[in-house]
Amino acid sequence: MAKKESVRFEISSYLCSMKRSTFSLLLLLLALAMQAQIQEQPIDREATGPARQLYRYLRDKVWGKQVLSGCQARWDYNTTDADGIYERAGKYPAINIFDFQHFRQRNLNYMGPTAKAWHDAGGIVGFIWHWSVPVSADLSPKDGFAFYTPSGAEGRRPGTLFSARKAVQEGTPEQRVINENLDTIVRYLLHYQQQGIPILWRPFHEAAGNTNRGGKAWFWWGNDGAEAFKQLYLYTQRYLMERGVHNLIYIWTSELDDDDWYPGDAYVDIVARDQYHAPSQHGSFKQQVPSAQAMESDDARWLFVAPWTVPFVFSQQNDDAFWRQFLHEELILTRDEVNRAGSYRLSINKESGIFGKGERAVVSCHADPVPFDSLHVRVLYNNKVCREFSLLPASADFTVLEQALDSTCAVTVEVKEHTGKPEAIGYVVAPEGFRAGYEEPADLMPYWDNLKKQLKALPMQVKTVPLEVPQQYQGKYICQDVEINCLGPAPVRAYMAKPAGAKKKSLPIIILCRAAGVSGNWCRCSVGECVGNAALGNGALSLDINAHGMLNGQSDDYYRMLESGLLRNYYEHNAADRETYYFRGMYLRLLRAIEYMTRQPEWDGRRILVIGESQGGGQAVAAAGLDSRVSCVVLNVPAMQDLGGARKGRRSGWPQPIENHPNLSEEQLDATLPYFDGALLIRHSQAEIYCEMGLIDTTCPPSAVWSSLNNAPGKKTVNCVPFRTHAWPSGPIASYWREHYLKPREAFIDNYLK
C-alpha cells in the first residue's frame, strides 16, 4: 500500500543496523517530515494517556520547531551511551532507545528500573527489536538464533531462513515461535505501561533491505517479500493490542524506494528512515536525514536524532567537542528540556487568599489542553503533605479542591502531571491564629541593650569616597561610598545618596537592606538604586547597605571568592553561640548604619523607612524591633521570621536553622535563635508595616511571616499573593503581579516619603 497524502508523521531515522561493513555511520537521526495533515491522535484508539500525551508533545511542541536528541542503548537495556554523552557534553540526550535484542538472556532484567529511571528523569523511552529467531531449519535452539538472513549475515555469522509468511499462518511451528516470543515482550511492555511509560516503538526496521535495488532482504522479517512483511507487521500489532498493550507510538522504517512495503496509514504513527553515510560528513541530509547547524540553515527539521552505539556514537567525527556543541545548539532538545506537560492555571475563590474558620475555599483549574491522563494532586497543611489523590478532568475547567477548615492553617494545593513541574496555589485560614514557635526570653532586650551600649561607646569613624552618579541624576544628587567602623568582624559598607543642596531637617531616611547571597547583583550595593531611592517622594537620605560588610564596587571574582570561601554558607555559621552567630554582626552593622544616618543634618527627625526583601526583610524587622526611631518598614517575603516554627511542627522561616542543623542539640539552638528571631523582635516596635508574602513560598512560609506580623503592635498592611513562591512571579502571571502587587508597594513607599 502506498503512503497516502493523509500520512501522520513521516520520520526519517539515521540508524546504523548491524550489517554491511562497507557502510559506517556518523550520526543516527530520527526525523519527521509532514506529508499533509498530521492526525491528532495515535493510531491506537485505546492508547494510554501517557502515550497520547507523548504523541501530542511530538506533534504540537516539537515537530517543525526543534529537534529531540537521542541515542541507542548499547545493544540491549542500558543507558551506557547516554551516560557517556553526558560525561562529554554535560547534558543527556532526550531519548534513549533500548533494544529487545537479548530478550532471551536470563541475566538481563528488562523489568528492572532502567526505563523508569530514564522516564522519571524527564527522558523519552524508545524500543527497537532486533528479533532473533532459530537458525535451525527445525526451529530448535541447537544452532542458535539470528535476525539476519544469510544474505544480510554476509558469511560473518549464521543467518536464518525463518519464514515471515509462515509465521502468520495458523498452527505453524513458526507461528508458535513468534507467539512465544511476543508473549515475553508483551509482559515487558505491560510492565512499562503499568508504570506510566509511553514508548516510541520501532520493530521490523529496514524490512525491504536491498530488495527494491536488485538485492535481498537483510533481516528475516523481509525475506518473504513486501506482502508477507505487511501481514507480519499487522499480526504483531494486533497481537500486542489484543493483549492490552496500548502505550506504543508505532514507527515504520522506510528505505525510500519501498512504498509497496508500507503497512498503511491506519497502522503507522511515524515513518522512519535508516540512513548510512560516509563517516566524514555532517550534513543536513535534507532529503533523508541530518548536523544541527546544517539542519537549521537548510530548514531540515527532523523530529529526533540518535546515533547507533559503538563504534559510531563516539568516533573521530563524533568526538567530545562535537557532542558539546551539538547538545548546546538552540535547535536541539536535551533531556532536561523535554516538557510533555500541558498548561495548568489555578485560581481560588478569594483573591486575597485569606479565609475565616469554616469558610469554604474552592481551588479551580483551567487546563490547556484537557489532559489525557490523571493528574496528581497534593494538599499541604503548613508545608506538610496531608492529602494526595488522582484526578482525571473531563473538561478544560474543573474543581481541584473544595473544603472548609476550622483551625488556623496555611494550605498549598499542587497539581502535577506525571512529567512536568507542579502548578500550585495557596491560601491561609484564620492567619491571626499563628503564634511564634519560640517564647521571648526574659533577657532578649537586655541582651541587645547591652550590645547597643557597646556600639554607642565605640567612637564613630567614617570613610567616604565620592562616586559618580548616573547621567540623569548629575547635578541633582550626590552619592558616596561609606565605610563605618562597627563591633564584630566587619565594618558597615554602603552607598549613601541625597539631593544636592538639601536643607537641614528636610529629608526622611530610606535604608535598603539586601537579600541573601554574596556574589549576585541583588545582594550587592548599586549606585543607580541608591540614587534612585534618594529621588523618591520629595527626596530622601538614601542608604544602600550590603549585609556582609564586604567591599563595594569590586570585580565579580572578588565576590565569587568570598562566596566560595569566607562567606560560604554564612547563614549557618555559629548557630549554637549567640555571641558569634552570623546574624549578630549583620544586625549590629544595620544599627550602626541607622545611627550614622540619623546624624546627617538633613534628616527630618521623624521618618526612617527600612525596605528589604527576603533576608533584607528580616533585617528590616530587626531594625524596627531594635531601634524605636524606625517609623516604617516595607517587607517583601521577609526571612528570619519564626525561626522556631519547627518546634510547633511546621516549617521555620529562612534559614530554617533548626531543620538545617541536625547535628546541634535543641538546647544549643534554643539558647541562640530566639535572640535573632524577627517574630520576637517585632514586638518592641511601633513602626508601620507594609508586607507582601507568597502563599506558596517554602523559603519564607506564610505561617512564619504571619507569626511575626501577629506580634507587631503597629499599623499593618498585608498583601498575600496566592500564586507567589519566594521569587518574583514570572511567565503569564507576572504582569498581573506587577500591576496588582508591585505597583501598590512602590506607590506606598513613594507616598510615605513625600
Residue pairs with C-beta under 8 A, 6 or more apart in sequence:
1 230
1 259
1 260
1 262
1 263
1 264
2 259
2 260
2 262
3 10
3 35
3 259
3 262
3 265
3 271
4 35
4 265
5 35
5 36
6 35
6 36
6 37
6 39
6 265
7 35
7 36
7 265
7 268
7 271
8 38
8 39
8 43
8 265
8 268
8 269
8 270
9 32
9 34
9 38
9 58
9 59
9 63
9 269
9 270
9 271
9 303
10 32
10 33
10 34
10 35
10 254
10 270
10 271
11 30
11 31
11 32
11 33
11 251
11 270
11 271
11 272
11 273
11 302
11 303
11 304
12 29
12 30
12 31
12 32
12 33
12 254
12 271
12 272
12 273
12 275
12 285
12 288
12 289
12 302
13 28
13 29
13 30
13 31
13 202
13 205
13 251
13 253
13 272
13 273
13 274
13 275
13 289
13 306
14 25
14 27
14 28
14 29
14 30
14 31
14 273
14 274
14 275
14 277
14 285
14 288
14 289
14 290
14 305
14 306
14 307
15 25
15 28
15 30
15 72
15 128
15 205
15 253
15 272
15 274
15 275
15 306
15 308
16 23
16 24
16 25
16 28
16 274
16 276
16 307
16 308
16 312
17 130
17 205
17 206
17 218
17 274
17 308
18 130
19 148
19 152
19 154
19 218
20 154
21 154
23 276
24 276
24 278
24 279
24 312
25 276
25 277
25 279
25 307
25 308
25 312
26 277
26 278
26 279
26 280
26 281
26 282
26 307
26 312
26 315
26 317
26 318
27 282
27 290
27 291
27 305
27 307
27 318
28 70
28 71
28 72
28 275
28 305
28 306
28 307
28 308
28 312
29 275
29 285
29 289
29 290
29 302
29 304
29 305
29 306
30 70
30 95
30 251
30 272
30 289
30 302
30 303
30 304
30 305
30 306
31 67
31 273
31 289
31 290
31 300
31 301
31 302
31 303
31 304
31 305
32 58
32 63
32 64
32 270
32 301
32 302
32 303
33 302
34 63
34 64
38 59
38 63
40 56
40 59
41 47
41 52
41 55
42 51
42 52
42 55
42 249
42 250
42 269
43 250
43 266
43 267
43 268
43 269
44 51
44 241
44 246
44 248
44 250
46 241
46 246
47 55
47 246
47 247
47 248
48 193
48 196
48 198
48 246
48 247
48 372
48 373
49 371
49 372
49 373
49 374
50 196
50 197
50 198
50 247
50 372
50 373
50 418
51 198
51 199
51 246
51 247
51 248
51 249
52 372
52 373
53 198
53 340
53 342
53 371
53 372
53 373
53 417
53 419
54 124
54 198
54 200
54 249
54 340
55 198
55 249
55 269
56 369
56 372
57 338
57 339
57 340
58 249
58 303
61 339
61 340
62 68
62 303
62 304
62 333
63 301
63 303
64 301
65 301
66 301
66 331
66 332
66 333
67 290
67 292
67 295
67 301
67 302
67 303
67 304
67 305
67 331
67 332
67 333
68 94
68 95
68 124
68 303
68 304
68 305
68 332
68 333
68 338
69 93
69 94
69 95
69 304
69 305
69 306
69 326
69 327
69 332
69 333
69 334
70 93
70 94
70 95
70 96
70 97
70 124
70 126
70 304
70 305
70 306
71 81
71 82
71 85
71 93
71 95
71 96
71 97
71 306
71 307
71 309
71 313
72 81
72 96
72 97
72 99
72 128
72 306
72 307
72 308
72 309
72 313
73 79
73 80
73 81
73 96
73 97
73 98
73 99
73 309
74 80
74 81
74 309
74 310
75 99
75 101
75 102
75 309
76 98
76 99
76 100
76 101
76 102
76 105
76 108
77 98
77 99
77 102
77 108
77 109
77 110
77 112
77 114
77 115
78 98
78 114
79 96
79 114
79 118
80 309
81 307
81 309
81 310
81 313
81 314
82 92
82 93
82 96
82 118
84 313
84 314
85 91
85 92
85 93
85 313
85 323
85 327
86 92
88 314
88 320
88 323
88 324
89 320
89 323
89 324
89 326
89 327
89 328
90 324
90 327
91 327
91 328
91 334
91 335
91 336
92 121
92 123
92 334
92 335
92 336
93 123
93 306
93 327
93 334
93 335
94 123
94 124
94 304
94 333
94 334
94 335
94 337
94 338
95 123
95 124
95 125
95 126
95 200
95 304
95 306
96 118
96 123
96 124
96 125
96 126
97 126
97 127
97 128
97 200
97 202
97 306
98 114
98 115
98 125
98 126
98 127
98 128
99 127
99 128
99 129
99 130
100 110
100 127
100 128
100 129
100 130
100 131
100 185
100 188
101 129
101 130
101 132
101 147
102 108
103 110
103 129
103 181
103 184
103 185
103 188
104 132
104 145
110 188
111 187
111 188
111 191
115 125
115 192
115 195
115 197
116 192
116 195
116 197
118 125
119 125
119 195
119 196
119 197
119 419
121 335
122 335
122 336
122 338
122 419
123 335
123 338
124 198
124 200
124 304
124 338
125 192
125 197
125 198
125 199
125 200
126 199
126 200
126 201
126 202
126 306
127 199
127 200
127 201
127 202
128 202
128 203
128 205
129 185
129 202
129 203
129 204
130 147
131 147
131 181
131 203
131 204
131 220
131 221
132 145
132 146
132 147
133 139
133 145
133 146
133 147
133 160
133 162
133 177
133 178
133 181
133 220
134 140
134 141
134 143
134 144
134 145
134 160
134 162
134 177
135 143
135 144
135 145
135 146
135 158
135 159
135 160
136 142
136 143
137 161
139 162
139 173
139 174
139 177
143 158
144 158
145 160
146 153
146 157
146 158
146 159
146 160
146 220
147 160
147 219
147 220
148 157
148 159
148 160
148 218
148 219
148 220
149 159
149 160
149 161
149 216
149 217
149 218
149 219
149 220
149 222
149 223
150 159
150 160
150 161
151 159
151 209
151 215
151 216
151 217
151 218
152 159
152 209
152 216
152 217
152 218
152 219
153 159
160 220
161 220
161 223
162 174
162 177
162 220
162 223
163 174
163 220
163 223
163 224
163 228
164 220
164 221
164 222
164 223
164 224
164 228
164 229
164 231
164 232
165 224
165 228
165 231
166 172
166 173
166 174
166 175
167 174
167 175
167 177
167 178
167 232
167 235
168 175
168 228
168 231
168 232
168 235
169 175
178 236
179 239
182 236
182 239
182 240
185 240
186 239
186 240
186 243
186 245
189 199
189 240
189 245
189 247
189 248
190 243
190 244
190 245
192 199
192 247
193 244
193 245
193 246
193 247
196 373
196 418
197 247
198 247
198 248
198 249
199 247
199 248
199 249
200 249
200 251
200 270
201 248
201 249
201 250
201 251
202 251
202 252
202 253
202 272
203 233
203 236
204 219
204 221
204 222
204 229
204 232
204 233
204 236
204 252
204 253
205 219
205 253
205 272
205 274
206 218
206 219
206 222
206 253
206 255
206 274
207 217
207 219
207 221
207 222
207 229
207 233
207 253
207 258
207 261
208 217
208 222
208 226
208 229
208 255
208 257
208 258
208 261
209 215
209 216
209 217
209 218
209 219
209 222
209 255
210 216
210 217
210 218
211 217
211 222
211 225
211 226
211 258
212 255
212 257
212 258
212 260
213 257
216 223
217 223
221 229
221 232
222 229
222 261
226 258
226 260
226 261
229 261
230 261
230 262
230 263
230 264
233 252
233 263
233 267
234 263
234 267
237 250
237 267
240 248
249 269
249 270
250 267
250 268
250 269
250 270
251 268
251 269
251 270
251 271
251 272
252 262
252 263
252 267
252 268
252 270
252 271
252 272
253 271
253 272
253 273
253 274
254 261
254 262
254 271
254 272
254 273
255 261
255 273
255 274
256 273
256 288
262 268
262 271
270 303
273 288
273 289
275 285
275 288
275 289
277 283
277 285
279 312
279 315
279 316
279 317
280 317
282 291
282 294
282 317
282 322
283 290
283 291
283 294
284 290
284 291
284 294
284 295
284 297
284 298
284 300
285 300
286 298
286 299
286 300
289 302
289 305
290 300
290 302
290 305
291 326
292 325
292 326
292 329
292 331
292 332
293 329
294 300
295 301
295 302
295 331
296 329
296 331
301 331
305 332
307 313
307 318
312 318
326 332
327 334
338 419
339 419
339 420
340 417
340 419
340 420
341 417
341 419
341 420
341 421
342 367
342 368
342 369
342 371
342 417
342 420
343 367
343 368
344 365
344 366
344 367
344 368
344 375
344 415
344 423
345 365
345 366
345 368
345 423
345 732
346 363
346 364
346 365
346 400
346 413
346 415
346 423
346 424
346 425
346 723
347 363
347 364
347 365
347 366
347 425
348 361
348 362
348 363
348 364
348 425
348 427
348 722
349 360
349 361
349 362
349 364
350 361
350 427
351 722
352 720
353 426
353 427
353 428
353 695
353 720
353 721
353 722
354 427
354 428
354 431
354 720
355 361
355 405
355 427
355 428
355 429
355 430
356 429
356 430
357 405
357 406
357 407
357 408
357 429
357 430
358 404
358 405
358 406
359 404
359 429
360 402
360 403
360 404
361 401
361 402
361 403
361 404
361 405
361 411
361 427
361 429
362 399
362 401
362 402
363 399
363 400
363 401
363 402
363 413
363 425
364 397
364 398
364 399
364 400
365 393
365 397
365 398
365 399
365 400
365 415
365 423
366 396
366 397
367 393
367 396
367 397
367 398
368 396
369 396
370 393
370 394
370 395
370 396
371 392
371 393
371 417
373 392
373 417
373 418
374 390
374 391
374 392
375 390
375 391
375 392
375 393
375 415
375 416
375 417
376 388
376 390
376 415
376 416
376 417
376 418
377 387
377 388
377 389
377 390
377 391
377 400
377 401
377 413
377 414
377 415
377 416
378 385
378 387
378 388
378 412
378 413
378 414
378 416
378 422
379 385
379 386
379 387
379 388
379 401
379 411
379 412
379 413
379 414
380 386
380 411
380 412
380 413
380 414
381 409
381 410
381 411
382 409
382 410
382 649
382 650
382 651
382 701
382 703
383 410
383 412
383 650
383 651
383 698
383 701
383 703
384 649
384 650
384 651
391 398
391 400
391 415
400 413
400 415
401 413
405 411
405 429
407 429
407 430
407 433
408 429
408 430
408 431
408 432
408 433
408 434
409 428
409 429
409 430
410 426
410 427
410 428
410 429
410 431
410 650
410 695
410 701
410 702
410 703
410 706
411 426
411 427
411 428
411 429
412 424
412 425
412 426
412 695
412 696
413 424
413 425
413 426
414 422
414 423
414 424
415 422
415 423
415 424
416 422
416 423
424 696
424 723
424 725
425 695
425 696
425 722
425 723
426 694
426 695
426 696
426 702
426 722
426 723
427 695
427 720
427 722
428 695
428 702
428 703
428 706
428 720
431 702
431 706
431 710
432 706
432 710
434 703
434 706
434 707
434 710
435 648
435 707
435 710
436 642
436 644
436 645
436 677
436 679
436 680
436 707
436 708
436 711
437 642
437 643
437 644
437 645
437 646
437 647
437 648
437 650
437 652
437 679
437 707
438 642
438 643
438 644
438 647
438 670
438 673
438 674
438 677
438 679
438 680
439 674
440 674
440 680
440 683
441 447
441 674
441 675
444 674
444 675
444 680
444 681
445 684
447 578
447 675
448 626
448 675
451 487
451 584
451 588
452 591
452 626
454 487
455 486
455 487
455 588
455 591
455 592
455 595
456 595
458 485
458 486
458 487
460 484
460 485
460 592
460 595
460 596
460 599
461 484
461 485
462 482
462 483
462 484
462 485
462 596
463 482
463 483
463 484
464 480
464 481
464 482
464 483
464 496
465 480
465 481
466 478
466 479
466 480
467 479
467 480
467 481
467 495
467 527
468 474
468 479
468 527
469 477
469 478
469 479
469 497
469 527
469 531
470 527
470 528
470 531
473 531
473 535
475 500
476 499
476 500
476 535
477 497
477 498
477 499
477 500
477 531
477 534
477 535
478 497
478 498
478 500
479 495
479 496
479 497
479 527
479 530
479 531
479 534
480 495
480 496
480 497
481 493
481 494
481 495
481 552
481 553
482 492
482 493
482 494
482 495
482 496
482 543
482 596
483 491
483 492
483 493
484 491
484 492
484 494
484 592
484 593
484 596
485 491
485 492
486 492
486 549
486 585
486 588
486 589
486 592
487 585
487 588
487 592
488 584
488 585
488 588
488 589
489 549
489 585
490 548
490 549
490 550
490 585
490 589
491 549
491 589
492 545
492 549
492 589
492 592
492 593
492 596
493 525
493 545
493 546
493 549
493 550
493 551
493 552
494 525
494 543
494 544
494 545
494 546
494 552
494 593
495 525
495 526
495 527
495 530
495 543
495 544
495 552
496 530
496 541
496 542
496 543
496 544
496 597
497 527
497 530
497 531
497 533
497 534
497 542
497 544
498 507
498 534
498 539
498 540
498 541
498 542
498 600
498 602
499 507
499 534
499 535
499 539
502 539
502 602
503 602
504 601
504 602
505 601
505 602
505 603
505 604
505 605
506 539
506 602
506 604
507 539
507 540
507 541
507 602
507 603
507 604
508 537
508 540
508 541
508 603
508 604
508 606
508 607
508 608
508 609
508 752
508 753
509 540
509 541
509 543
509 594
509 597
509 598
509 600
509 603
509 607
509 608
509 609
510 533
510 534
510 536
510 540
510 541
510 542
510 543
510 609
510 610
510 611
510 749
510 753
511 542
511 543
511 545
511 590
511 593
511 594
511 597
511 608
511 609
511 610
511 611
511 623
512 529
512 530
512 533
512 542
512 543
512 544
512 545
512 611
512 612
512 616
513 545
513 547
513 590
513 610
513 611
513 612
513 615
513 616
513 617
513 619
513 620
513 623
514 522
514 523
514 524
514 525
514 544
514 545
514 546
514 547
514 612
514 615
514 616
515 522
515 523
515 612
515 613
515 614
515 615
515 616
516 523
516 547
516 571
516 614
516 615
516 639
516 654
516 655
517 523
517 563
518 548
518 550
518 559
518 562
518 563
518 567
518 570
519 556
519 559
519 560
519 562
519 563
523 546
523 547
524 546
524 552
524 559
525 544
525 545
525 546
525 552
525 553
526 544
529 544
530 542
530 543
530 544
531 542
533 540
533 542
533 544
534 540
534 541
534 542
536 749
536 750
536 753
537 750
537 751
537 752
537 753
537 754
538 753
538 754
540 609
540 753
541 597
541 600
541 602
541 603
543 593
543 597
545 589
545 590
545 593
546 552
547 586
547 589
547 615
547 616
547 619
548 562
548 567
548 570
548 586
549 585
549 589
550 559
550 562
550 567
551 558
570 582
571 582
571 583
571 654
571 655
571 657
572 582
572 655
572 657
572 660
572 661
573 580
573 581
573 582
574 580
574 581
574 582
575 581
575 657
575 661
575 664
575 668
575 669
575 672
575 673
576 661
576 664
576 668
576 669
576 671
576 672
577 672
578 584
578 671
578 672
578 675
578 676
581 672
581 675
581 676
583 640
583 676
584 676
586 619
587 619
587 622
587 626
587 676
590 619
590 622
590 623
591 623
591 626
591 627
594 608
594 623
594 627
594 629
594 630
597 603
597 608
598 608
598 629
606 631
607 631
607 632
607 752
607 753
608 627
608 629
608 630
608 631
608 632
609 631
609 632
609 633
609 634
609 749
609 752
609 753
610 619
610 620
610 623
610 624
610 630
610 632
610 633
610 634
611 620
611 633
611 634
611 636
611 749
612 618
612 619
612 620
612 633
612 634
612 635
612 636
612 638
613 635
613 636
613 637
613 638
614 636
614 637
614 638
614 639
614 654
614 699
614 700
614 726
615 639
615 640
615 654
616 636
617 635
617 636
617 637
617 638
617 639
617 640
617 691
617 700
618 638
618 639
618 640
618 641
618 653
618 654
618 678
619 640
620 633
620 634
620 635
620 638
621 633
621 635
621 638
621 640
621 641
621 678
621 681
621 682
621 685
621 708
622 640
622 676
622 678
622 681
623 630
623 633
624 630
624 633
624 681
624 682
624 685
624 687
624 689
625 678
625 680
625 681
625 682
625 683
625 684
625 685
626 681
626 684
628 684
628 685
628 686
630 685
630 687
631 687
631 688
632 687
632 688
632 689
632 690
632 752
633 685
633 687
633 688
633 689
633 690
634 690
634 691
634 745
634 748
634 749
635 689
635 690
635 691
635 692
635 705
636 691
636 692
636 745
637 692
637 693
637 694
637 697
637 699
637 700
637 705
637 724
637 726
638 653
638 678
638 691
638 693
638 700
638 705
638 708
639 653
639 654
639 655
639 699
639 700
640 653
640 654
640 655
640 676
640 677
640 678
641 653
641 677
641 678
641 679
641 700
641 704
641 705
641 707
641 708
642 652
642 653
642 677
642 678
642 679
642 703
642 704
642 705
642 707
642 708
643 652
643 653
643 657
643 658
643 673
643 674
643 676
643 677
643 679
644 652
644 658
644 670
644 673
644 674
644 677
645 651
645 652
645 653
645 658
645 701
645 703
645 704
645 707
646 652
646 656
646 658
646 659
647 658
647 670
650 701
650 703
650 704
651 659
651 698
651 701
651 703
651 704
652 658
652 659
652 704
653 678
653 679
653 700
653 701
653 704
653 705
653 708
654 699
654 700
657 669
657 673
658 669
658 673
661 669
674 680
678 708
679 704
679 707
679 708
679 711
680 711
682 708
682 709
682 711
682 712
683 711
683 712
683 713
685 712
685 713
685 714
686 713
686 714
687 712
687 714
688 714
688 715
688 716
688 717
689 709
689 712
689 714
689 715
689 716
689 717
689 718
690 716
690 717
690 745
690 748
690 749
691 705
691 709
691 716
691 717
691 718
691 719
692 719
692 720
692 721
692 724
692 741
692 745
693 700
693 702
693 705
693 706
693 718
693 719
693 720
693 721
693 724
694 700
694 702
694 721
694 724
694 725
694 726
695 702
695 720
695 721
695 722
695 723
695 724
696 722
696 723
696 724
696 725
697 724
697 725
697 726
698 725
698 726
699 725
699 726
700 726
702 720
709 716
709 718
717 748
719 741
719 744
719 745
721 729
721 737
721 741
723 729
723 733
723 737
724 737
724 741
728 734
728 737
729 736
729 737
